[in-house]
Amino acid sequence: MDPTVFLTSAVVAAVVGGLVTYFGQRLLAERQAHIDYESNARKRLYEAIGPLRLQLLFAARDLSSRVESHAEVKHWNMDPNEYYAKSFIYRILRPIAIGLLIERKMSVADFAVDEGALGLLRFNTTAYRMLTGGQVILGHPGVDWRTQSQHVFRDNLSAAAGVLITEQEEAGEVVMDFAKFSEIAIDSLNQTKLKPLENLFRRCDYSLLENPILWTRLVGYGYACRQFVQTYGTHLGFSAPEFPLVKLLGETEDKHINERINDFPALLAGMVKQGL
């Protein structure tokens, strides 16, 4: 064999081998860096929102249970200064308040590394859609978008939920418990923020079913809460029976709702699955 050819082949082989080794090591390094990033990101994410996951499950469970039980009795004390209505308002706002805290953590944690964390954000978006959007009421001819007689405007709802967030010296921002909420609800500023929601209760004599559009929204919200518990809580021991949304909607005598009552299961299921 020609020594020149042999030498050239050896050089080429060495160069190719060196390149393969270089790029192989580079790919391994990049892969390891990606693994390290995801591991650290998951750790930061857990530190940021870990406790809030469980809190949101409890809050969602409590709201869906309250909506379900509300239809079982036709005579409630709807005075927001009294226990029942005040506790109902607290249960409505608590999941949203926890959602606000979760959104604030986005600046210090990468939610993209955990599908479950993104589910927390989707739940909060769904809650607003149920309580303030138009999709859930299926084109109801009696809807009033100009006033807060059937729902609370979205930004006002967020402001009301923000009332529940308080600062603790060691824990930072947390959602207060009901006992603390009962104390601060009498503050003048908080009264202003809570007033639109309180007025919805005041307008009803004995039950929220007297306001069919508001009731439809709350049933949708309760359904979303129960679905959230079914998805993220049953493996932790949470009980999440099927939410009787058709039965609950049927408790109202509203003609439009009853005529389209069989459309709601697919509608609400689709709303829960919608993206951010």
TORNU-293319 format. One line per 10 residues: number of its first residue (from 1); for each residue x, y, z of N, C-alpha, C. Coordinates in nm, 4 decimals, decimal comma. Example, Ala and Ser with C-alpha at 12.3 -4.5 7.8 and 13.67 -1.06 7.14 Angstrom:
2
1) 1,3190 -0,5690 0,7800 1,2300 -0,4500 0,7800 1,3200 -0,3300 0,7800  1,2850 -0,2250 0,7080 1,3670 -0,1060 0,7140 1,2900 0,0030 0,7870
END
This chain:
276
1) 0,0863 -0,1201 0,0000 0,0000 0,0000 0,0000 0,0891 0,1240 0,0000  0,0430 0,2231 -0,0710 0,1160 0,3488 -0,0774 0,1181 0,4117 0,0620  0,2352 0,4397 0,1174 0,2442 0,4990 0,2509 0,1678 0,6306 0,2621  0,1629 0,7037 0,1526 0,0915 0,8328 0,1558 -0,0574 0,8108 0,1768  -0,1111 0,7116 0,1064 -0,2537 0,6808 0,1206 -0,2835 0,6335 0,2619  -0,1926 0,5485 0,3128 -0,2113 0,4948 0,4471 -0,2110 0,6078 0,5493  -0,1160 0,6984 0,5298 -0,1054 0,8107 0,6224 -0,2288 0,9000 0,6168  -0,2741 0,9251 0,4923 -0,3935 1,0093 0,4750 -0,5156 0,9455 0,5408  -0,5324 0,8146 0,5214 -0,6457 0,7432 0,5816 -0,6407 0,7499 0,7336  -0,5201 0,7366 0,7865 -0,5036 0,7412 0,9319 -0,5402 0,8781 0,9873
11) -0,4994 0,9815 0,9133 -0,5299 1,1180 0,9565 -0,6810 1,1426 0,9546  -0,7445 1,0988 0,8434 -0,8898 1,1158 0,8313 -0,9620 1,0432 0,9430  -0,9167 0,9184 0,9668 -0,9806 0,8397 1,0731 -0,9649 0,9067 1,2082  -0,8470 0,9628 1,2305 -0,8220 1,0300 1,3586 -0,9104 1,1532 1,3742  -0,9205 1,2288 1,2629 -1,0033 1,3502 1,2670 -1,1497 1,3149 1,2905  -1,1975 1,2154 1,2136 -1,3381 1,1735 1,2285 -1,3626 1,1213 1,3697  -1,2688 1,0389 1,4172 -1,2843 0,9861 1,5524 -1,2874 1,0959 1,6565  -1,1999 1,1959 1,6355 -1,1973 1,3084 1,7294 -1,3274 1,3867 1,7281  -1,3803 1,4087 1,6065 -1,5069 1,4820 1,5956 -1,6220 1,4047 1,6601  -1,6261 1,2726 1,6354 -1,7316 1,1902 1,6954 -1,7239 1,1970 1,8473
21) -1,6012 1,1870 1,8972 -1,5835 1,1945 2,0426 -1,6257 1,3300 2,0965  -1,5855 1,4370 2,0257 -1,6186 1,5733 2,0701 -1,7693 1,5959 2,0754  -1,8357 1,5636 1,9616 -1,9798 1,5874 1,9566 -2,0561 1,4936 2,0498  -2,0034 1,3706 2,0660 -2,0678 1,2793 2,1598 -2,0603 1,3309 2,3011  -1,9430 1,3794 2,3394 -1,9260 1,4350 2,4731 -2,0097 1,5617 2,4914  -2,0180 1,6398 2,3820 -2,0970 1,7631 2,3891 -2,2453 1,7313 2,4088  -2,2951 1,6317 2,3355 -2,4364 1,5926 2,3503 -2,4636 1,5400 2,4900  -2,3690 1,4605 2,5413 -2,3859 1,4083 2,6767 -2,3852 1,5215 2,7792  -2,2975 1,6190 2,7570 -2,2905 1,7324 2,8496 -2,4199 1,8144 2,8455  -2,4715 1,8361 2,7228 -2,5953 1,9118 2,7091 -2,7120 1,8367 2,7724
31) -2,7135 1,7044 2,7528 -2,8201 1,6237 2,8122 -2,8130 1,6277 2,9639  -2,6909 1,6183 3,0172 -2,6757 1,6233 3,1620 -2,7151 1,7599 3,2169  -2,6798 1,8658 3,1417 -2,7174 2,0010 3,1842 -2,8688 2,0161 3,1867  -2,9363 1,9573 3,0865 -3,0825 1,9623 3,0810 -3,1444 1,8873 3,1985  -3,0867 1,7705 3,2275 -3,1365 1,6913 3,3411 -3,1161 1,7681 3,4714  -2,9989 1,8286 3,4866 -2,9706 1,9054 3,6079 -3,0646 2,0246 3,6207  -3,0915 2,0920 3,5057 -3,1809 2,2072 3,5087 -3,3212 2,1656 3,5524  -3,3715 2,0577 3,4916 -3,5063 2,0125 3,5255 -3,5147 1,9698 3,6711  -3,4112 1,9028 3,7185 -3,4102 1,8594 3,8583 -3,4140 1,9784 3,9529  -3,3299 2,0785 3,9248 -3,3280 2,1983 4,0091 -3,4568 2,2784 3,9955
41) -3,5109 2,2826 3,8723 -3,6346 2,3567 3,8489 -3,7510 2,2920 3,9228  -3,7566 2,1598 3,9216 -3,8618 2,0897 3,9953 -3,8497 2,1154 4,1451  -3,7267 2,1195 4,1917 -3,7059 2,1465 4,3343 -3,7540 2,2864 4,3698  -3,7169 2,3861 4,2869 -3,7611 2,5234 4,3118 -3,9128 2,5345 4,3027  -3,9712 2,4635 4,2058 -4,1156 2,4668 4,1880 -4,1869 2,4078 4,3087  -4,1362 2,2955 4,3580 -4,1977 2,2334 4,4749 -4,1881 2,3250 4,5970  -4,0720 2,3874 4,6133 -4,0549 2,4789 4,7260 -4,1494 2,5977 4,7159  -4,1762 2,6404 4,5919 -4,2599 2,7593 4,5710 -4,4082 2,7300 4,5875  -4,4538 2,6168 4,5322 -4,5988 2,5940 4,5301 -4,6419 2,4616 4,5913  -4,5472 2,3830 4,6422 -4,5833 2,2529 4,6977 -4,6996 2,2571 4,7954
51) -4,6924 2,3395 4,9009 -4,8033 2,3455 4,9973 -4,9340 2,3968 4,9369  -4,9238 2,4815 4,8340 -5,0438 2,5392 4,7732 -5,1252 2,4344 4,6976  -5,0603 2,3309 4,6459 -5,1332 2,2239 4,5768 -5,2369 2,1619 4,6701  -5,1925 2,1247 4,7889 -5,2818 2,0596 4,8846 -5,3897 2,1554 4,9323  -5,3526 2,2801 4,9544 -5,4510 2,3797 4,9960 -5,5602 2,3961 4,8907  -5,5202 2,3961 4,7645 -5,6179 2,4118 4,6567 -5,7119 2,2921 4,6499  -5,6612 2,1737 4,6762 -5,7469 2,0546 4,6787 -5,8519 2,0659 4,7882  -5,8121 2,1080 4,9073 -5,9080 2,1244 5,0166 -6,0105 2,2327 4,9828  -5,9628 2,3437 4,9269 -6,0530 2,4544 4,8933 -6,1525 2,4134 4,7853  -6,1065 2,3408 4,6836 -6,1950 2,2941 4,5763 -6,2968 2,1949 4,6308
61) -6,2528 2,1064 4,7169 -6,3447 2,0101 4,7785 -6,4544 2,0815 4,8571  -6,4158 2,1817 4,9365 -6,5126 2,2512 5,0216 -6,6136 2,3305 4,9395  -6,5685 2,3929 4,8301 -6,6615 2,4707 4,7478 -6,7615 2,3805 4,6774  -6,7142 2,2725 4,6169 -6,8056 2,1839 4,5444 -6,9078 2,1219 4,6401  -6,8648 2,0886 4,7603 -6,9576 2,0325 4,8593 -7,0621 2,1348 4,9014  -7,0214 2,2599 4,9164 -7,1169 2,3637 4,9577 -7,2208 2,3894 4,8483  -7,1773 2,3940 4,7231 -7,2734 2,4132 4,6137 -7,3725 2,2976 4,6109  -7,3230 2,1774 4,6260 -7,4096 2,0595 4,6210 -7,5107 2,0606 4,7353  -7,4666 2,0961 4,8547 -7,5567 2,0940 4,9702 -7,6538 2,2115 4,9696  -7,6172 2,3210 4,9017 -7,7042 2,4395 4,9011 -7,8401 2,4084 4,8389
71) -7,8407 2,3222 4,7385 -7,9665 2,2914 4,6697 -8,0555 2,1977 4,7506  -8,0015 2,1362 4,8532 -8,0785 2,0391 4,9306 -8,1759 2,1055 5,0273  -8,1491 2,2311 5,0606 -8,2349 2,3055 5,1537 -8,2827 2,4319 5,0822  -8,4088 2,4639 5,0966 -8,4664 2,5771 5,0232 -8,4715 2,7057 5,1052  -8,4255 2,7001 5,2280 -8,4361 2,8179 5,3140 -8,3056 2,8365 5,3911  -8,2235 2,9308 5,3425 -8,0972 2,9619 5,4087 -8,0982 3,1074 5,4544  -8,0125 3,1372 5,5506 -7,9945 3,2757 5,5936 -7,8953 3,3403 5,4979  -7,9429 3,4277 5,4113 -7,8606 3,4846 5,3052 -7,7945 3,6178 5,3436  -7,8020 3,6538 5,4691 -7,7392 3,7766 5,5173 -7,5874 3,7556 5,5216  -7,5109 3,8295 5,4413 -7,3650 3,8091 5,4375 -7,2936 3,8461 5,5669
81) -7,3661 3,9078 5,6604 -7,3071 3,9362 5,7907 -7,3202 3,8182 5,8865  -7,3988 3,7189 5,8459 -7,4197 3,6014 5,9287 -7,3333 3,4858 5,8775  -7,3248 3,3808 5,9575 -7,2289 3,2742 5,9315 -7,2444 3,2089 5,7946  -7,3658 3,1635 5,7593 -7,3793 3,0789 5,6406 -7,3344 3,1512 5,5140  -7,3892 3,2689 5,4890 -7,3537 3,3408 5,3666 -7,2066 3,3826 5,3679  -7,1584 3,4236 5,4843 -7,0181 3,4646 5,4934 -6,9252 3,3473 5,4636  -6,9594 3,2305 5,5160 -6,8749 3,1140 5,4906 -6,8839 3,0698 5,3450  -6,9998 3,0886 5,2827 -7,0154 3,0550 5,1415 -6,9277 3,1474 5,0568  -6,9299 3,2760 5,0894 -6,8462 3,3724 5,0172 -6,6987 3,3358 5,0323  -6,6601 3,2982 5,1526 -6,5219 3,2566 5,1763 -6,4858 3,1361 5,0908
91) -6,5759 3,0388 5,0821 -6,5473 2,9187 5,0038 -6,5395 2,9492 4,8543  -6,6182 3,0434 4,8072 -6,6107 3,0840 4,6669 -6,4748 3,1470 4,6367  -6,4280 3,2305 4,7265 -6,3070 3,3085 4,7012 -6,1780 3,2325 4,7298  -6,1823 3,1355 4,8194 -6,0578 3,0711 4,8624 -5,9815 3,0028 4,7481  -6,0456 2,9212 4,6620 -5,9677 2,8619 4,5526 -5,9048 2,9669 4,4614  -5,9767 3,0762 4,4379 -5,9241 3,1815 4,3506 -5,8068 3,2514 4,4175  -5,8169 3,2740 4,5487 -5,7070 3,3368 4,6222 -5,5812 3,2502 4,6167  -5,5971 3,1199 4,6334 -5,4826 3,0286 4,6239 -5,4256 3,0337 4,4822  -5,5154 3,0407 4,3832 -5,4710 3,0529 4,2444 -5,3901 3,1802 4,2211  -5,4287 3,2887 4,2858 -5,3527 3,4136 4,2734 -5,2110 3,3964 4,3281
101) -5,1990 3,3277 4,4403 -5,0666 3,3038 4,4974 -4,9827 3,2169 4,4046  -5,0453 3,1156 4,3455 -4,9732 3,0283 4,2532 -4,9227 3,1078 4,1329  -5,0062 3,1964 4,0799 -4,9641 3,2779 3,9658 -4,8463 3,3681 4,0027  -4,8447 3,4177 4,1251 -4,7353 3,5048 4,1683 -4,6031 3,4291 4,1767  -4,6110 3,2981 4,1945 -4,4893 3,2172 4,2043 -4,4263 3,1923 4,0675  -4,4963 3,2300 3,9614 -4,4430 3,2055 3,8267 -4,3108 3,2780 3,8034  -4,2865 3,3853 3,8767 -4,1636 3,4617 3,8556 -4,0410 3,3930 3,9149  -4,0623 3,2940 4,0031 -3,9491 3,2278 4,0681 -3,9430 3,0794 4,0368  -4,0351 3,0293 3,9562 -4,0370 2,8862 3,9264 -4,0770 2,8635 3,7816  -4,0201 2,7584 3,7218 -4,0487 2,7212 3,5833 -4,1603 2,6163 3,5831
111) -4,2820 2,6587 3,5517 -4,3960 2,5683 3,5542 -4,3915 2,4662 3,4409  -4,3114 2,4928 3,3386 -4,3093 2,4061 3,2215 -4,2524 2,2684 3,2515  -4,1802 2,2530 3,3618 -4,1181 2,1238 3,3917 -4,2146 2,0285 3,4622  -4,3355 2,0737 3,4924 -4,4292 1,9902 3,5675 -4,5701 2,0107 3,5126  -4,6254 1,9077 3,4484 -4,7599 1,9164 3,3918 -4,8631 1,9409 3,5007  -4,8401 1,8829 3,6191 -4,9340 1,9037 3,7298 -4,9397 2,0486 3,7728  -4,8254 2,1170 3,7694 -4,8228 2,2584 3,8059 -4,9018 2,3417 3,7054  -4,8911 2,3069 3,5784 -4,9706 2,3764 3,4770 -5,1188 2,3528 3,4986  -5,1536 2,2360 3,5520 -5,2932 2,2066 3,5830 -5,3495 2,3002 3,6877  -5,2652 2,3451 3,7790 -5,3094 2,4413 3,8799 -5,3464 2,5743 3,8143
121) -5,2659 2,6160 3,7176 -5,2948 2,7408 3,6469 -5,4205 2,7269 3,5616  -5,4383 2,6103 3,4993 -5,5586 2,5894 3,4176 -5,6838 2,5937 3,5035  -5,6749 2,5388 3,6242 -5,7914 2,5419 3,7127 -5,8320 2,6856 3,7434  -5,7353 2,7691 3,7737 -5,7678 2,9077 3,8069 -5,8336 2,9783 3,6890  -5,7835 2,9524 3,5680 -5,8436 3,0106 3,4479 -5,9869 2,9611 3,4305  -6,0086 2,8329 3,4546 -6,1421 2,7754 3,4423 -6,2374 2,8376 3,5431  -6,1901 2,8614 3,6641 -6,2751 2,9214 3,7673 -6,3280 3,0574 3,7220  -6,2412 3,1394 3,6649 -6,2852 3,2705 3,6158 -6,3837 3,2548 3,5000  -6,3591 3,1601 3,4116 -6,4508 3,1395 3,2991 -6,5903 3,1008 3,3490  -6,5941 3,0155 3,4478 -6,7231 2,9717 3,5008 -6,7977 3,0874 3,5667
131) -6,7270 3,1665 3,6442 -6,7919 3,2679 3,7265 -6,8145 3,4012 3,6560  -6,7417 3,4269 3,5469 -6,7539 3,5591 3,4839 -6,7744 3,5553 3,3330  -6,7525 3,4416 3,2682 -6,7583 3,4352 3,1222 -6,8972 3,4097 3,0668  -6,9060 3,4097 2,9349 -7,0340 3,3917 2,8691 -7,0616 3,2490 2,8257  -6,9574 3,1678 2,8096 -6,9730 3,0334 2,7558 -7,0634 2,9464 2,8431  -7,0493 2,9589 2,9740 -7,1176 2,8690 3,0662 -7,2689 2,8883 3,0693  -7,3178 3,0039 3,0281 -7,4609 3,0298 3,0375 -7,5354 3,0043 2,9061  -7,4659 2,9530 2,8059 -7,5294 2,9051 2,6828 -7,6257 3,0066 2,6206  -7,5798 3,1294 2,6073 -7,6597 3,2306 2,5390 -7,7904 3,2650 2,6078  -7,7923 3,2622 2,7380 -7,9157 3,2911 2,8125 -7,9687 3,4298 2,7752
141) -8,0958 3,4400 2,7363 -8,1503 3,5694 2,6918 -8,1658 3,6710 2,8040  -8,1616 3,6246 2,9271 -8,1824 3,7165 3,0392 -8,0547 3,7659 3,1037  -7,9405 3,7404 3,0408 -7,8137 3,7784 3,1024 -7,7962 3,9294 3,1050  -7,7419 3,9797 3,2142 -7,7155 4,1226 3,2308 -7,5650 4,1417 3,2453  -7,5020 4,1958 3,1389 -7,3576 4,2181 3,1415 -7,3212 4,3560 3,1939  -7,4187 4,4430 3,2090 -7,3903 4,5815 3,2466 -7,3698 4,5993 3,3958  -7,4362 4,5177 3,4745 -7,4278 4,5307 3,6198 -7,3772 4,3995 3,6812  -7,3580 4,4017 3,8096 -7,3123 4,2831 3,8818 -7,4285 4,2181 3,9567  -7,5393 4,2064 3,8868 -7,6586 4,1474 3,9480 -7,6627 3,9955 3,9336  -7,5832 3,9404 3,8414 -7,5828 3,7955 3,8182 -7,4423 3,7357 3,8273
151) -7,3439 3,8192 3,8334 -7,2055 3,7746 3,8478 -7,1231 3,8939 3,8934  -7,0005 3,8668 3,9328 -6,9071 3,9727 3,9698 -6,8095 3,9908 3,8542  -6,7845 4,1151 3,8148 -6,6891 4,1407 3,7073 -6,5542 4,0775 3,7421  -6,4843 4,0305 3,6394 -6,3639 3,9506 3,6622 -6,2616 4,0192 3,7515  -6,2275 4,1433 3,7220 -6,1268 4,2125 3,8023 -6,1753 4,2362 3,9443  -6,3043 4,2594 3,9599 -6,3604 4,2760 4,0939 -6,3571 4,1443 4,1708  -6,3792 4,0336 4,0996 -6,3713 3,9026 4,1633 -6,2287 3,8763 4,2114  -6,1314 3,9116 4,1287 -5,9915 3,8950 4,1662 -5,9568 3,9819 4,2868  -6,0074 4,1038 4,2892 -5,9818 4,1932 4,4025 -6,0433 4,1377 4,5305  -6,1633 4,0808 4,5181 -6,2290 4,0222 4,6355 -6,1490 3,9033 4,6874
161) -6,0996 3,8207 4,5966 -6,0192 3,7055 4,6378 -5,8893 3,7516 4,7039  -5,8358 3,8633 4,6564 -5,7123 3,9154 4,7143 -5,7259 3,9558 4,8590  -5,8485 3,9824 4,9025 -5,8721 4,0152 5,0431 -5,8275 3,9009 5,1341  -5,8350 3,7783 5,0853 -5,8005 3,6617 5,1661 -5,6500 3,6429 5,1825  -5,5701 3,7130 5,1033 -5,4251 3,6955 5,1090 -5,3662 3,7893 5,2131  -5,2903 3,7305 5,3034 -5,2287 3,8089 5,4102 -5,0811 3,7738 5,4206  -5,0064 3,8575 5,4875 -4,8622 3,8388 5,5017 -4,8299 3,7875 5,6410  -4,7546 3,6784 5,6449 -4,7060 3,6258 5,7716 -4,5550 3,6407 5,7771  -4,5038 3,6676 5,8965 -4,3625 3,7023 5,9118 -4,2693 3,5961 5,8552  -4,2941 3,4691 5,8839 -4,2049 3,3627 5,8396 -4,2518 3,2967 5,7096
171) -4,3829 3,2803 5,6956 -4,4358 3,2070 5,5805 -4,4530 3,2939 5,4564  -4,4511 3,4252 5,4727 -4,4771 3,5132 5,3594 -4,6265 3,5246 5,3319  -4,6640 3,5333 5,2051 -4,8050 3,5465 5,1690 -4,8772 3,4128 5,1843  -4,9907 3,4159 5,2526 -5,0730 3,2964 5,2719 -5,2191 3,3353 5,2575  -5,3046 3,2346 5,2378 -5,4489 3,2567 5,2364 -5,5011 3,2348 5,3776  -5,5664 3,3339 5,4310 -5,6141 3,3283 5,5697 -5,7248 3,2247 5,5871  -5,7420 3,1797 5,7107 -5,8500 3,0863 5,7398 -5,9803 3,1624 5,7595  -6,0895 3,0888 5,7779 -6,2205 3,1530 5,7855 -6,2331 3,2414 5,9086  -6,1727 3,1995 6,0198 -6,1811 3,2794 6,1423 -6,1214 3,4180 6,1209  -6,0062 3,4229 6,0540 -5,9433 3,5518 6,0262 -6,0267 3,6308 5,9262
181) -6,0814 3,5632 5,8267 -6,1653 3,6302 5,7278 -6,2848 3,6968 5,7947  -6,3444 3,6313 5,8916 -6,4603 3,6874 5,9618 -6,4232 3,8170 6,0326  -6,2984 3,8262 6,0772 -6,2540 3,9460 6,1478 -6,2275 4,0613 6,0518  -6,1592 4,0325 5,9414 -6,1177 4,1412 5,8521 -6,2285 4,1854 5,7575  -6,3328 4,1040 5,7443 -6,4390 4,1361 5,6484 -6,5125 4,2643 5,6845  -6,4991 4,3090 5,8100 -6,5698 4,4304 5,8524 -6,4881 4,5561 5,8241  -6,3622 4,5404 5,7821 -6,2794 4,6543 5,7474 -6,3396 4,7287 5,6284  -6,3323 4,8613 5,6293 -6,4012 4,9412 5,5270 -6,3497 4,9109 5,3861  -6,2168 4,8987 5,3692 -6,1620 4,8704 5,2367 -6,2036 4,7321 5,1901  -6,1956 4,6365 5,2790 -6,2355 4,5010 5,2425 -6,3842 4,4937 5,2115
191) -6,4635 4,5701 5,2844 -6,6068 4,5736 5,2555 -6,6324 4,6211 5,1135  -6,5567 4,7195 5,0691 -6,5731 4,7700 4,9327 -6,5428 4,6610 4,8308  -6,4360 4,5860 4,8518 -6,3971 4,4813 4,7584 -6,4924 4,3620 4,7626  -6,5471 4,3347 4,8772 -6,6368 4,2201 4,8932 -6,7820 4,2529 4,8594  -6,8140 4,3795 4,8528 -6,9527 4,4216 4,8379 -7,0235 4,3624 4,7163  -6,9609 4,3589 4,5962 -7,0332 4,3018 4,4810 -7,0775 4,1579 4,5043  -6,9922 4,0790 4,5656 -7,0283 3,9400 4,5923 -7,1316 3,9315 4,7041  -7,1142 4,0124 4,8060 -7,2119 4,0138 4,9154 -7,3498 4,0542 4,8646  -7,3547 4,1503 4,7719 -7,4834 4,1965 4,7196 -7,5586 4,0859 4,6456  -7,4850 3,9949 4,5825 -7,5507 3,8826 4,5150 -7,6255 3,7957 4,6154
201) -7,5701 3,7821 4,7329 -7,6386 3,7067 4,8380 -7,7555 3,7870 4,8946  -7,7362 3,9171 4,9138 -7,8419 4,0006 4,9704 -7,9665 4,0042 4,8817  -7,9468 3,9923 4,7505 -8,0598 3,9997 4,6585 -8,1482 3,8748 4,6634  -8,0988 3,7699 4,7246 -8,1764 3,6462 4,7360 -8,2396 3,6385 4,8743  -8,3653 3,5995 4,8780 -8,4348 3,5906 5,0060 -8,3913 3,4683 5,0861  -8,3914 3,3512 5,0202 -8,3645 3,2272 5,0930 -8,2614 3,1359 5,0255  -8,2363 3,1561 4,8954 -8,1498 3,0626 4,8239 -8,0921 3,1282 4,6987  -7,9717 3,0862 4,6605 -7,9100 3,1373 4,5384 -7,9798 3,0859 4,4131  -8,0649 2,9859 4,4266 -8,1424 2,9370 4,3123 -8,2407 3,0418 4,2620  -8,2659 3,1442 4,3428 -8,3530 3,2530 4,3006 -8,2889 3,3357 4,1897
211) -8,1586 3,3205 4,1720 -8,0838 3,3901 4,0665 -8,0286 3,2829 3,9724  -8,1081 3,2386 3,8734 -8,0708 3,1223 3,7919 -7,9365 3,1330 3,7201  -7,9033 3,2518 3,6699 -7,7770 3,2669 3,5980 -7,6598 3,2571 3,6956  -7,6721 3,3212 3,8099 -7,5685 3,3077 3,9129 -7,5561 3,1614 3,9560  -7,6684 3,0952 3,9738 -7,6659 2,9560 4,0158 -7,5977 2,8677 3,9104  -7,6246 2,8943 3,7846 -7,5593 2,8183 3,6771 -7,4081 2,8343 3,6842  -7,3636 2,9551 3,7082 -7,2204 2,9800 3,7209 -7,1610 2,9026 3,8392  -7,2312 2,9046 3,9517 -7,1795 2,8361 4,0696 -7,1779 2,6843 4,0506  -7,2779 2,6322 3,9807 -7,2775 2,4885 3,9516 -7,1586 2,4548 3,8614  -7,1316 2,5390 3,7609 -7,0153 2,5178 3,6756 -6,8856 2,5243 3,7542
221) -6,8777 2,6183 3,8457 -6,7599 2,6327 3,9313 -6,7443 2,5099 4,0212  -6,8547 2,4655 4,0791 -6,8508 2,3463 4,1632 -6,8082 2,2235 4,0855  -6,8560 2,2133 3,9619 -6,8176 2,1015 3,8755 -6,6670 2,1044 3,8485  -6,6138 2,2230 3,8161 -6,4703 2,2358 3,7888 -6,3883 2,1983 3,9124  -6,4370 2,2376 4,0294 -6,3668 2,2037 4,1536 -6,3661 2,0521 4,1761  -6,4805 1,9875 4,1530 -6,4873 1,8432 4,1742 -6,3986 1,7696 4,0735  -6,3945 1,8168 3,9495 -6,3075 1,7558 3,8495 -6,1607 1,7711 3,8886  -6,1275 1,8857 3,9447 -5,9897 1,9088 3,9883 -5,9508 1,8095 4,0979  -6,0412 1,7877 4,1923 -6,0127 1,6925 4,3003 -6,0019 1,5511 4,2452  -6,0888 1,5157 4,1519 -6,0822 1,3828 4,0913 -5,9487 1,3601 4,0206
231) -5,8989 1,4634 3,9536 -5,7761 1,4508 3,8755 -5,6510 1,4491 3,9626  -5,6475 1,5357 4,0623 -5,5234 1,5546 4,1376 -5,5301 1,5098 4,2837  -5,6482 1,4700 4,3308 -5,6583 1,4405 4,4734 -5,6932 1,2991 4,5127  -5,7524 1,2222 4,4229 -5,7989 1,0890 4,4627 -5,6835 0,9979 4,5023  -5,5684 1,0110 4,4367 -5,4538 0,9259 4,4725 -5,3950 0,9654 4,6071  -5,4371 1,0816 4,6598 -5,3930 1,1255 4,7916 -5,4951 1,0929 4,8997  -5,6064 1,0306 4,8593 -5,7079 0,9918 4,9554 -5,8299 1,0811 4,9593  -5,8381 1,1813 4,8704 -5,9558 1,2678 4,8656 -6,0736 1,1924 4,8045  -6,1907 1,2133 4,8624 -6,3127 1,1561 4,8066 -6,3698 1,2526 4,7040  -6,4029 1,2025 4,5860 -6,4517 1,2902 4,4791 -6,5609 1,2194 4,3996
241) -6,6801 1,2018 4,4578 -6,7900 1,1395 4,3830 -6,8321 1,2273 4,2661  -6,9029 1,1688 4,1722 -6,9484 1,2452 4,0556 -7,0346 1,3635 4,0995  -7,0115 1,4768 4,0375 -7,0855 1,5986 4,0710 -7,2187 1,5969 3,9974  -7,3321 1,6057 4,0688 -7,4641 1,5935 4,0052 -7,5094 1,7222 3,9373  -7,4376 1,7649 3,8353 -7,4636 1,8973 3,7788 -7,6011 1,9094 3,7138  -7,6466 1,8043 3,6448 -7,7790 1,8111 3,5817 -7,8873 1,8234 3,6872  -7,8762 1,7480 3,7934 -7,9734 1,7554 3,9029 -7,9728 1,8939 3,9667  -7,8539 1,9479 3,9885 -7,8427 2,0792 4,0519 -7,8991 2,1884 3,9625  -7,8680 2,1831 3,8331 -7,9233 2,2828 3,7413 -8,0742 2,2697 3,7302  -8,1242 2,1470 3,7411 -8,2672 2,1246 3,7309 -8,3463 2,1774 3,8488
251) -8,2753 2,2150 3,9562 -8,3441 2,2696 4,0741 -8,4012 2,4081 4,0467  -8,3480 2,4769 3,9483 -8,4022 2,6068 3,9129 -8,5181 2,5895 3,8151  -8,6119 2,6809 3,8181 -8,7287 2,6733 3,7290 -8,7080 2,7557 3,6025  -8,5833 2,7962 3,5774 -8,5547 2,8797 3,4612 -8,5795 2,8011 3,3322  -8,6583 2,8574 3,2416 -8,6979 2,7899 3,1190 -8,5787 2,7611 3,0288  -8,4922 2,8610 3,0066 -8,3779 2,8438 2,9162 -8,2845 2,7347 2,9670  -8,2561 2,7352 3,0946 -8,1654 2,6357 3,1522 -8,2244 2,4961 3,1389  -8,3510 2,4819 3,1682 -8,4133 2,3499 3,1624 -8,4267 2,2980 3,0195  -8,4496 2,3877 2,9258 -8,4595 2,3449 2,7860 -8,3260 2,2937 2,7328  -8,2163 2,3451 2,7855 -8,0840 2,3073 2,7357 -8,0031 2,2288 2,8397
261) -8,0709 2,1733 2,9362 -8,0020 2,1122 3,0497 -7,9120 1,9965 3,0084  -7,9487 1,9246 2,9022 -7,8672 1,8112 2,8579 -7,7421 1,8540 2,7811  -7,7318 1,9842 2,7516 -7,6126 2,0345 2,6831 -7,4995 2,0669 2,7805  -7,5331 2,0788 2,9080 -7,4342 2,1259 3,0043 -7,3215 2,0262 3,0342  -7,3471 1,8957 3,0452 -7,2352 1,8055 3,0760 -7,1193 1,8166 2,9773  -7,1496 1,8130 2,8477 -7,0430 1,8238 2,7477 -6,9802 1,9627 2,7495  -7,0630 2,0651 2,7692 -7,0122 2,2023 2,7727 -6,9115 2,2203 2,8852  -6,9487 2,1796 3,0065 -6,8616 2,2010 3,1215 -6,7356 2,1150 3,1131  -6,7516 1,9920 3,0643 -6,6349 1,9058 3,0477 -6,5354 1,9693 2,9512  -6,5867 2,0278 2,8449 -6,5004 2,0949 2,7475 -6,4328 2,2173 2,8054
271) -6,5043 2,2917 2,8885 -6,4468 2,4105 2,9495 -6,3327 2,3759 3,0440  -6,3477 2,2653 3,1164 -6,2424 2,2216 3,2078 -6,1159 2,1850 3,1316  -6,1318 2,1316 3,0100 -6,0168 2,0867 2,9315 -5,9537 2,1980 2,8487  -6,0168 2,3143 2,8438 -5,9618 2,4236 2,7641 -5,8249 2,4665 2,8185  -5,7464 2,5232 2,7324 -5,6125 2,5668 2,7715 -5,6136 2,6979 2,8470  -5,4947 2,7452 2,8751 -5,4804 2,8707 2,9478 -5,5227 2,9899 2,8624
END
